[in-house]
Amino acid sequence: MFTQAVAGEALSACTPAINSGSGTSFVAPGSAGGLRLSPLSEFKRNVALADNSCQVYSTTVSESATSGLAQQLDALVKETVRSHPNVESRNGAVNEAAYGLRAAELQYYPAPSAQVSQRSDGTHVTTLQLTQPLWTWGRITAGVDAASSQKQSAEFSVLEAQYGLALNVVSAYQTLQSSLGRQKASNNNLERLLSLEALVKRRIAQGASPLSDSYLISSRLDQSRSELANEQANGNSALAQLSLLAGREVTASEIELQSGVAASEFFNHENEEQFVQYALNNHPVLSRFAADIEVADAQQRAQKAALWPSLALQAQHTTTTAPGTFDNDSVFLTVQYQPGAGLSSFAQAQAAQARVQSVRALRVAAERSLVQSIRIEWQAGTAASKRLGNALANAKTAAEVLESYKRLFKAGKRSWYDVVNVARDLVIAEQALAEVNAQLVVTRYKLDVLSGKFPWLGNRT
């Protein structure tokens, strides 16, 4: 079955190593082949077509088909989420929230104050006070709860930033995988066209073909070289993006063209609802919104508590510099009520209640967006899995047709234009196969990220 073929290996039999030199090319200098593929020693060859044609391998799903992908992506994501400035900024917010929680907890303790004033006779009065809250209708507790939830929200915000960065890495990695596959197809096509050029030149020299046939193949060679240069630029752009994310130079020698066959089999047997449910229970975005709801709820309770008078125990020591006066010490209960200018505390309580409803609505919106992203990605992976077999079959058929047309051309039963056009059909089929393979390679990993798992930390359950 073509759905069991290794898409990464189906592009070509040529496997020279990727060069990590300073130029824009991923191709090793002096090598006529394409790019190095992942070593899949247990995969056996099923069909080998003629010279310069596509090769298709048949296999069963093996752990080695996914190990290279996991190692490469995990390494890149780990580097990115560990050192990126966005993560450092969020970690700073966590430290800030921790100090805010400590400040909120200290509100339970007595509050010291000092006041120095000067009377009209020149004497000074110094007043020292120590105020211990006794009853605040839950305002202090609500403040501690709000600060604690704010700290939790900041911690989930760090994870949220890491997941966002992970998705950026996966996206750039997919672009790079697509570019590598398309470069391989372009290199294969360039080899085929050079072989055809040599063939037609020999026929022209023998007087068997007109000179105009060489113009057609020269035009197609220029087109192939232009496509290869464009794909090299796309690949280098993806490498530059990965380098910026990881905070170091990521070279082409670190990246291997991966196979999407394991992902293809996964989409044939698994259920997207598992990812949806896991995301609803574990994704840090939803967890952050849950913490934000708790923050807003605690702030609402604090505002409602402010509508009532509070009771405090106050100790006071007064000293004056006037002659004949004595220090005065006193301890008394105080009742404080501060409704704010124009009774603004009532409006603030209503605003806090509206804020709770607003954050809850934002969480629902984030939940729907997350579920939508998972379902879209799942459908894309499922569609790519189904297209993989067709893409492999198209590439195989186009390669067979090209070899047949070459033989018919030599026998005078097909025109040179037909042969060159079929060669073009083959590279288009190989490029389409590269696109499908690149999507399958990263879709499972992207689903892990979208569902709130930690694939780069080793939690792939």
RORODO-185638 format. One record per atom (N, C-alpha, C): x, y, z; residue in one letter. Coordinates in steps of 0.1 Angstrom, whole numbers, plus 2048, in hexadecimal, padded with zeros to 3 digits. Layout:
N
XYZA...
This chain:
461
8087F4800M800800800M80980C800M8058167F8F80C8237F7F80C82A804F80182980CT800830819T80A82B823T81181F820Q81B81A829Q82981D823Q82A825819A837829814A83D83581BA84A83681BV850840822V85184C819V84985781CA849862813A856869812A85D86A81DG86A87081DG874869814G87385C812E87C85480AE8778537FCE86B8577F9A8658557ECA86A85F7E2A87086A7E6L8748747DDL87F8717D4L8898697D9S8948667D1S89D85B7D7S8A58547CFA8AE84B7D5A8BB8517D9A8BE85E7D4C8CA8657D7C8CB8697E5C8D68677EDT8D686A7FBT8E3870800T8E987A7F8P8F58817FDP8F2889809P8FB88C811A8F989481EA8F68A281BA8EE8A8824I8EB8B6823I8F78BE827I8FA8C881FN9068D1822N9018DC82BN9098E0835S9058EB83ES90E8F783BS9138F982FG91C90382BG91591182CG91D91B829S91892982AS90F92D81FS90F926814G90792A808G8F892880BG8F092A801T8E2929802T8DD91B7FFT8E69127FAS8E29057F6S8E38FB801S8D98F2801F8D98E780BF8E18DB805F8E58DC7F8V8EA8D07F1V8F98D07F2V8FF8C47F5A90D8C37F6A9148C77EAA91F8CF7EBP9268D37DEP92B8C77D7P9298C77CAG92E8BD7C1G9258B17C0G91A8B07C8S9118A47C8S9068A77BES90389D7B6A8F889F7ADA8EB89B7B3A8EB8957BEG8DF8907C5G8D989B7CDG8CF8977D5G8C88A17DDG8CD8A27ECG8C489F7F5L8C68A1803L8C789480AL8CD893816R8CF88781ER8C2884824R8BE877824L8B187382AL8B586C837L8AA86A840S8AC86384CS8AF85584AS8B884F851P8BC84184FP8B1838854P8AA83184BL89F82884FL8A481A84BL8AD814852S8B380884ES8A97FC84DS89F7FC856E8957F1856E88B7F284AE88B7FD844F8827FF838F8887F882CF8817EF825K8867E981AK8807EE80DK8887EE803R8847F37F6R87A7EA7EFR86F7F07EAN8647E87E4N8647EA7D5N8667F67D1V8667F97C2V8718027BFV87A7FF7B5A8848087B1A88380A7A2A88081679EL87E819790L88B81C789L88A82077CA896821774A89E82D778A8A8830770D8B283B773D8AB848775D8B0850780N8AB85E782N89C85E785N89685478AS88885478DS88585379BS87985579FC8748547ADC8758467B2C8798457BFQ8798387C5Q86F8377D1Q86882C7D3V85E82B7DDV86281F7E6V8618217F3Y8658167FCY858812804Y857805807S84C80080ES8507FC81CS8487FF826T84C7FC834T8407FB83DT8437F5849T8397F6853T83D80285DT834806865V83781286EV84280E878V84C81687AS857813883S85981F88CS85F81C898E8628278A1E86C83089BE87582B893S88083388DS87A83D883S86E83B87EA867845875A86485287CA862851889T85F85E891T86A86289AT87485A89DS87E85E8A7S88686A8A2S88A86A895G891876890G88A883891G87D88288EL87488E88FL87489389DL87188A8A7A87088D8B5A87D8938BAA88888D8B6Q8958938BBQ8988A08B5Q8958A28A9Q8988AF8A2Q88F8BA8A8Q8828B88A8L8798C28ACL87A8C48BBL87B8BA8C3D87C8BB8D1D8888C48D5D8938C18CEA8A08C98D1A89E8D88CEA8988DA8C2L8968E88BEL88C8EF8C7L8818E88CBV8778EF8D4V87D8F18E2V8848E78E7K88A8E98F4K8938F58F4K89C8F78EAE8A49038EAE89C90F8EAE89290F8E2T88A91B8E0T88291F8EDT87C9168F3V8739198FFV87C91B90BV88991790BR891919916R898927916R89B92D90BS8A393990AS89C945903S8909438FEH88A94E8F6H88695A8FFH8889668FBP885972903P877972908P86D96D900N85F96D904N85D965910N86495A911V86395191DV86A958929V87595E927E87C966932E873971937E86C97892ES863982933S85897D93BS852972937R84796C93FR84D96794CR85996194DN85F95D959N861969963N86497595DG865981965G85798496BG84D982963A83F985968A83B97C974A84096F973V83E96697EV84496A98BV85196F98AN857974996N85098199BN84B989992E844995997E83799199EE830987999A82498299FA82797C9ACA8329759AEA83696F9BBA8389799C5A83E9849C2Y84098F9CBY8329969CEY8299969C4G81C99C9C7G8149939D1G8169869D0L80F97D9D9L81597F9E7L8229809E8R8289839F5R8239909FBR82199A9F3A81C9A79F8A80E9A59FDA80699E9F5A7F899C9F9A7F7994A07A80098AA09E7FF982A15E80398BA21E80C995A1FL81199DA2AL8069A7A2FL7FA9A8A27Q7F09B0A2CQ7E99ABA38Q7EB99EA3CY7E6999A48Y7ED99EA54Y7F99A4A53Y8019A8A5EY7FE9B7A61Y8039BBA6DP8009C9A71P8089D3A67P8019DEA65A8079E8A5CA80C9F4A64A8199F6A64P81FA02A6CP81DA0FA64P81DA1AA6BS81CA27A65S822A31A6ES827A3CA69A82DA47A71A829A54A6BA827A5EA74Q823A6BA6FQ829A76A78Q82FA80A72V836A8BA79V830A98A75V82BAA0A7ES824AADA7BS82AAB8A83S829AC4A7FQ82EAD0A86Q822AD9A89Q821ADDA96R816AE6A9AR81AAF4A97R811AFDA9AS813B0CA97S81DB11AA1S81EB0BAADD828B10AB7D836B0AAB5D838B02AABG845AFDAA8G848AF0AADG83FAEAAB5T841ADDABAT83EAD2AB0T844AC7AB2H842ABCAA8H83BAB0AAFH832AAAAA8V82AA9FAADV82DA93AA4V832A88AAAT835A7CAA3T82BA71AA8T825A6BA9ET81BA60AA0T81FA53A99T820A49AA1L823A3CA9CL817A33A9EL813A2CA93Q807A23A94Q80AA15A8EQ803A0CA94L8049FEA8FL7F69F9A8EL7F29F6A82T7E49F2A7FT7E39E3A7BT7DB9DCA83Q7D99CEA80Q7CB9CBA7BQ7C99C7A6EP7BB9C5A6AP7B59B9A71P7A99BAA75L7A29B0A7CL7979AAA74L7909B2A6CW7859ADA64W7839B6A58W7859B0A4CT7859B8A40T77A9B2A36T7729A9A3BW7679A3A33W76D99BA27W779996A29G78098DA1FG788994A15G78A9A1A17R7919A9A0DR7A09A5A0CR7A79A2A17I7B599EA17I7B6990A11I7AD987A15T7AD97AA10T7AB97AA01T7A29829FCA79F9839EEA7AB9889E7A7B29929EDG7BF9979E7G7C998C9E6G7CB9849F0V7D49799EFV7D096F9E4V7C396B9E4D7BF9629D9D7C19689CBD7BF9759CAA7C197B9BDA7D097A9B9A7D997D9C3A7E797D9C0A7EC96F9BDA7E79659C5S7EA9579C2S7E69539B4S7DA9569B0S7D59529A3S7DD95A998S7E196699BQ7E996E992Q7F796798FQ7FC96299AK80995A999K80794E990K7FC947992Q7F993B98AQ7F793F97BQ7F094A979S7EE94F96CS7FB952965S80495896CA81195B967A81994F963A81894496CE81F938969E81993195DE80C93195BF80692B94FF80A934943F80C941945S80F94993AS81D946934S82694193DV83393C938V83193092FV829927933L82691B92BL81F91F91EL81692991FE80F92D913E819933909E82393B90EA82D940905A8359358FFA83992B907Q841920902Q8399188F7Q82C9168F9Y82490F8EFY8239178E2Y8229248E3G82192D8D7G82E92C8D0G83A92C8D7L84792B8D0L84891D8CAL8439138D1A8449068CBA83D9058BEA83190B8BDL82A90B8B0L8329128A5L83891D8A9N84192489FN84C91B89AN8529148A3V85D90B89FV858900896V84C8FA89AV8468F0891V8438F5883V83E901883S83A907876S84690986DS85190E873A85E91086CA864903868A8638F9870Y8688EC86DY8608E6862Y8538E8861Q84B8E2856Q84F8E9849Q8518F6849T8568FD83DT8638F8839T86C8F5842L8798F083FL8788E2839L8708D983FQ86E8CC83AQ8688CC82BQ85F8D5829S8598D681CS8648DB812S86C8E5816S8778EA80ES8818DF80AS8848D7814L88E8CC812L8888C2808L87C8BE80AG8768B5800G8758BA7F2G8718C77F1R8708CD7E4R87E8CF7DER8888D27E6Q8958D37E1Q89A8C57DBQ8978BB7E2K89A8AE7DDK8938AB7D0K8868AE7CFA87F8AC7C3A8868B57B7A88A8C17BAS8908CA7B0S89D8C47ACS8A58BF7B6N8B28B97B2N8B08AC7A9N8A68A47ADN8A38987A5N89F89D796N8978A7796N8938AC789N89E8B1781N8A78B8788L8B38BE781L8BC8B377BL8BD8A8783E8C589C77EE8BE896772E8B1895772R8AA88F767R8AB89775AR8AA8A475CL8AB8AD751L8B98AE74BL8C38AD754L8D18AC74EL8D38A0746L8CD89574BS8CE888744S8C7889736S8BB890737L8B489172AL8BB89B721L8C28A5726E8C98AE71EE8D58A7717E8DB89E71EA8E6896718A8E188D70DA8D5888710L8CF87F706L8CB8866F9L8C58926FAV8C189A6EEV8CD89F6E7V8D78A36EEK8E38A86E7K8EA89D6DFK8EA8916E4R8EF8866DCR8E78846D0R8D98856D1R8D18836C6R8D288E6BBR8D489A6C1I8D68A66B7I8E38A46B0I8ED8A06B7A8FA89D6B0A8F98926A6A8F08896A8Q8EE87E69EQ8E4881693Q8DE88D695G8D489268BG8C788B68DG8C4885699A8B887E69BA8AD8886A1A8B28936A7S8A889D6ADS8AC8AB6A8S8A28B46A7P8A58C16A3P8AB8C96AEP8B28D46AAL8B98DC6B4L8AF8E36BEL8A38E56BAS8998EC6C2S8968E36CFS8988D66CED8968CE6DAD89F8D26E6D8AB8D66E2S8B48DB6EDS8B08E76F4S8A98F06ECY8A48FC6F2Y8998F96FDY8918F06FAL8868EC704L88C8E7711L8968DE70FI89C8D871CI8A48E3723I8AA8EC71CS8B28F7723S8A890072BS89D902725S89390A72CS88E903739S88C8F6738R8878EF744R8928EE74ER89F8ED74AL8AA8ED753L8AB8FA75BL8A9906754D8A991375AD89E913764D89290E761Q88790E76AQ889906776Q8908FA774S8938F2780S89D8F8789S8A78FE783R8B190578CR8AB911793R8A191878DS89B923794S89291E79FS88B91379DE88390D7A8E88C9087B4E8979027B0L8A08FE7BBL8A69097C3L8A99147BCA8AE9207C4A8A39267CDA8979267C8N88C92B7D0N8899227DCN88A9157DBE88890C7E6E89490D7F0E8A090F7EBQ8AB9127F4Q8A991E7FCQ8A49297F6A8A19357FDA897933808A88C92B804N88292880EN88892081AN890917817G89690F821G89F91782AG8A7920825N8B092882DN8A8932835N89C936830S89493F838S88E938844S88A92B842A88592384DA890921857A89C91E852L8A891C85BL8AA929863L8A993585DA8AB941864A8A194386FA89594086CQ88A941876Q88C938881Q89092B87FL894922889L89F927892L8A992D88BS8B5933892S8B093E89CS8A8947897L8A39528A0L89B94C8ACL8939428A9L88B93C8B4L8949358BEL89E92E8B9A8A69268C2A8B192E8C9A8B493A8C3G8BE9438C9G8CC93E8C5G8CE9368BBR8DB9328B6R8D992F8A7R8E492D8A0E8E3929892E8DF91B890E8D4918889V8D090B886V8D5908878V8DD8FE876T8E28FB868T8DB8F0862T8DC8EF855A8D58E584DA8DA8D7850A8E68D5855S8EC8C8859S8E48C2864S8DD8CA86CE8D68C5878E8C88BF874E8C48C2868I8B68BF864I8B68B485AI8AE8AA85CE8AD89F853E89F89F84DE89E89A840L89189983AL88A88D841L87E890847Q87788684FQ86C87F847Q86887484BS85D86C845S85086F84CS845870845G83887284AG83086584BG83685A849V82E84D849V82884A856V83084C861A82B84986FA81F851872A82085E86FA814867871A808863869A80B85E85DS80085A854S7F884E85BS800845860E7F9839867E7F283E873E7F884887AF7F184D887F7E3853884F7E285A879F7D5861876F7CB856871F7D084B86DN7C6840869N7C0839875N7C683A881H7C283288CH7BE83A899H7C184689AE7BE84E8A6E7B28578A5E7AE85D8B0N7A28658B1N7A68738B5N7A187D8AEE7A488B8B1E79E8908BEE7938898C3E78D88D8D0E79688B8DBE79F8828DAQ7A98808E5Q7B288D8E7Q7B68938DCF7BD89F8DCF7B58AB8E1F7A88AB8DDV79F8B68E1V79D8B68F0V79A8AA8F6Q7978A9904Q7A48AC90CQ7AF8A7907Y7BC8AA90FY7BE8B990FY7BC8C0904A7BE8CE903A7B58D590DA7A88D290DL79E8D8916L7A28D6925L7A98CC928N7AD8C9936N7BB8CE93AN7C38D0930N7D18D3933N7D88DE92DN7D38E4922H7DA8EE91BH7DC8FB924H7E9900924P7EC90B92CP7E4918929P7E091A91DV7D892691AV7CB925922V7C491A922L7B891992AL7BA919939L7C591393DS7C991494BS7CC92294FS7D292A946R7D593894AR7C794094BR7BE93D942F7B1944943F7AA94094FF7AB933953A7A592F960A7AA93796CA7B893996CA7BE940976A7BA94F976A7B895496AD7B4962968D7A596496DD79D95A96BI78F95A971I79095B980I799953986E79A953995E79F960999E7A8966992V7AD974995V7A297E995V79A97E98BA78F987989A784984994A782978997D7789749A2D77D9799AFD78A9789B2A78F97C9BFA78F98C9C0A7929929B5Q7919A19B5Q7839A69B7Q77999E9B1Q76B9A29B3Q7689A09C2Q76C9969C9R76A9949D7R77099F9DFR77C9A39DBA7839AE9E2A77B9BB9E1A7769BE9D5Q76E9CA9D3Q7619CA9DBQ75B9BE9DCK74F9BD9E4K7529BF9F2K75D9BA9F7A7619BCA05A7639CAA08A7689D29FFA76B9E0A01A75E9E8A03A7539E3A00L7469EAA02L7429EAA11L7499E2A19W7469E1A27W7519E7A2FW74D9ECA3CP7579F2A44P7609E7A4AP76D9EAA4CS7769E0A52S77A9E4A60S77E9DAA68L7819DCA76L7909D9A78L7979E2A7FA7A59E0A81A7A99E4A90A7B39DEA95L7B99E1AA2L7C59EAAA0L7C59F6AA7Q7D0A00AA4Q7D7A03AB1Q7E4A02AB1A7ECA07ABCA7F3A14AB8A7F3A1EAC1Q7F9A2BABDQ802A30AC8Q80DA36AC4H816A3DACDH818A4BAC8H816A55AD1T817A63ACDT821A6AAD6T82AA71ACFT835A78AD6T834A87AD1T835A91ADBT835A9FAD7T841AA6ADET847AB0AD7T852AB7ADDT84EAC3AE5T842AC5AE8A83DAD0AF0A841ACEAFEA846AD8B05P84AAD7B14P83EAD2B1CP841AC9B26G836AC5B2FG82DABBB2AG82FAB5B1ET826AABB18T82CA9DB1AT824A93B19F829A85B1BF825A7DB0EF82CA73B0DD829A69B02D81CA63B04D815A60AFAN807A5AAFCN807A4DAF4N803A42AFBD801A35AF4D7F2A31AF6D7EDA2BAEAS7DFA27AEBS7DDA1CAE1S7D3A14AE5V7CFA08ADCV7C0A09ADBV7BBA08ACFF7ACA0AACDF7A8A02AC0F79BA00ABFL7959FAAB3L791A06AA9L793A03A9CT78FA0DA92T786A06A88T77CA0EA83V774A09A79V776A13A6DV77AA0DA62Q77DA14A56Q773A11A4BQ76EA1BA44Y765A19A39Y769A24A2EY76DA1FA22Q771A27A18Q76AA23A0BQ75EA29A08P757A259FCP75CA2C9F0P766A359F1G76BA3B9E5G764A489E2G76AA509D9A763A5C9D5A756A599CDA74BA5F9D1G73FA5D9CBG73AA4E9CCG73EA489D7L73BA399D9L740A319CDL74CA349C9S751A2D9BDS754A1E9BFS755A1A9CCS757A0C9CFS74CA039C9S740A089C9F735A009C3F7379FE9B4F73BA099ADA73EA0799FA74A9FE99CA7549FE9A5Q75F9F69A3Q75B9E79A5Q7529E49AFA74D9D79B1A7469D29A5A73E9DA99EQ7379D6992Q7419D4987Q74B9DC986A7559DA97CA75D9CD97EA75F9C998AA7669BD98DA75D9B1989A7509B298BQ7479A7987Q7479A6978Q7479B1971A7479B1962A7549AB95DA75F9AD964R76C9A8960R76C999961R76699396BV76598596CV75E97F960V75398595CQ74B980951Q753981944Q75B98C943S76398E937S76E983936S775980941V77F976940V77A96893DV76E965943R768959940R764957931R76096292BA75D96291DA769960915A774966919L781965912L786956913L78495091ER78894291FR780939916R77393B915V76B93490CV76F9368FDV7739428FAA7779458ECA78593E8EAA78E93E8F4A79B9378F2A7999288F1A78F9238F8E78C9148F7E7879118E9E77E9198E4R7799168D6R7849178CCR78C9218CDS7979238C4S7A19188C4S7A49138D0L7AD9078D2L7A78FB8CCL79B8F88CEV7948EC8C9V7948ED8B9V7918F98B4Q7918FB8A6Q79F8F88A0Q7A98FD8A6S7B78FB8A1S7BA8EC8A1S7B68E58ABI7B98D78ACI7B18CF8A1I7A58D389FR79D8CC895R7A28CF887R7A68DB884I7AB8DF877I7B88D7875I7C18D787EE7CD8D087DE7CB8C187BE7C18BB882W7BE8AD881W7B98AA873W7B08B286EQ7AA8B0861Q7B58B2856Q7BE8BB858A7C98BD84EA7D28B184EA7D58AB85AG7DD89F85BG7D6893855G7C9892858T7C2887852T7C1888843T7BF89483EA7BF89582FA7CD892829A7D7897830A7E589582AA7E888682BA7E387F835S7E5870836S7DE86982AS7D286E827K7CB86881BK7D286B80EK7D887780DR7DE87C801R7EC8757FFR7F287080AL7FF86B808L80085F7FEL7F68567FFG7F684B7F6G7F58507E7G7EC8597E5N7EA85E7D7N7F78657D3N7FD86D7DCA8098747D8A81586A7D4A8168607DCL8208567D9L81D84F7CCL81084B7CAA80C8457BDA80F84D7B1A80C85A7B3N80E8647A8N81D8657A4N8258667AFA8338677ACA83985A7A5A83484F7AAK8398427A4K834841796K827844793T822843786T82984D77CT82B859781A832863778A84085E775A84785877EA85585377CA854848771A84A83F772E849834769E84683975BE83D84375AV83984974DV845850747V84D85774FL85985D749L862853743L86584874AE86E83E744E868838737E85B836738S85483172CS85583B720S853847723Y853852718Y862853712Y86C85171BK879852716K87C84770CK87783B70FR879830706R8718326F9R8658376FAL85D8396EFL8628446E6L86984E6EDF86F8596E5F87B8546DDF88384B6E3K88E8466DBK88983D6CFK87D8376D1A87782F6C6A86F8386BCA86E8456BFG86784E6B6G85884E6B7G8538496C3K8458496C5K8408546CEK84985C6D4R8458676DDR84E8736D9R84887F6DAS85088B6D7S85888F6E3S8638976E0W86B89C6EBW8638A56F4W85A8AC6EFY8518B46F8Y84A8AC702Y8458A06FDD83E897706D847892712D85388F70EV85C88A718V85F895723V8628A171EV8658AC728V8598AF730V84D8AF72BN8418B2733N83F8A773DN84189B73AV840890744V84A89274FV85689674CA860899756A85B8A4760A8558AD75AR84F8B8762R8448B376BR83C8AA766D8318A476ED83789C77AD842896778L84988E782L84D89778EL8548A278AV8598AB795V84D8B279CV8428B5795I8368BA79CI8318B07A6I8318A37A2A82C8997ABA8358977B7A8428987B5E84B8977C0E84A8A37CAE8488AE7C4Q8468BA7CDQ8398B97D5Q82F8B47CFA8228B27D6A8248A87E1A82C89E7DEL82F8947E9L83789A7F4L8408A37F1A8488A97FBA83F8B2804A8358B97FEE82C8C1806E8248B9810E81E8AE80BV8168A5813V81F89F81EV82A89B81BN833895825N83789F830N83A8AB82CA83E8B5836A8328B8840A8268B883BQ81A8BA843Q8188AF84DQ81A8A3848L818897851L82389685BL82F89B858V83A89A861V8388A186EV8328AD86DV8308B6879V8228B687FV8188B0878T80B8B287DT8088AB88AT80E89F88CR80C898899R8138A08A4R81E8A58A1Y8268AD8ABY81E8BA8AFY8188C08A4K8118CD8A6K8048CA8AEK7FE8BE8ACL7F28BB8B4L7F68B98C3L8028B38C5D8068B28D3D8078C08DAD80C8C98D2V80E8D78D8V8008DD8DAV7F88DD8D0L7EB8E38D1L7E28DD8DCL7E48D08DFS7DC8CA8E9S7E28CC8F7S7ED8D28F8G7F28D6905G7FC8CB90BG8018C2903K80B8B9907K8198C0907K8238B990DF8308BE90DF83A8B5905F8388B58F8P8418AB8F1P84F8AF8F2P8538BB8F4W8618BF8F4W8678BC902W85E8B890CL8638B4919L8628A591BL85F89E910G85E890911G85188A915G846892917N83988D91BN83188C90EN831880908R82A87E8FBR81F8748FDR81A873909T80F86990CT80286F907T
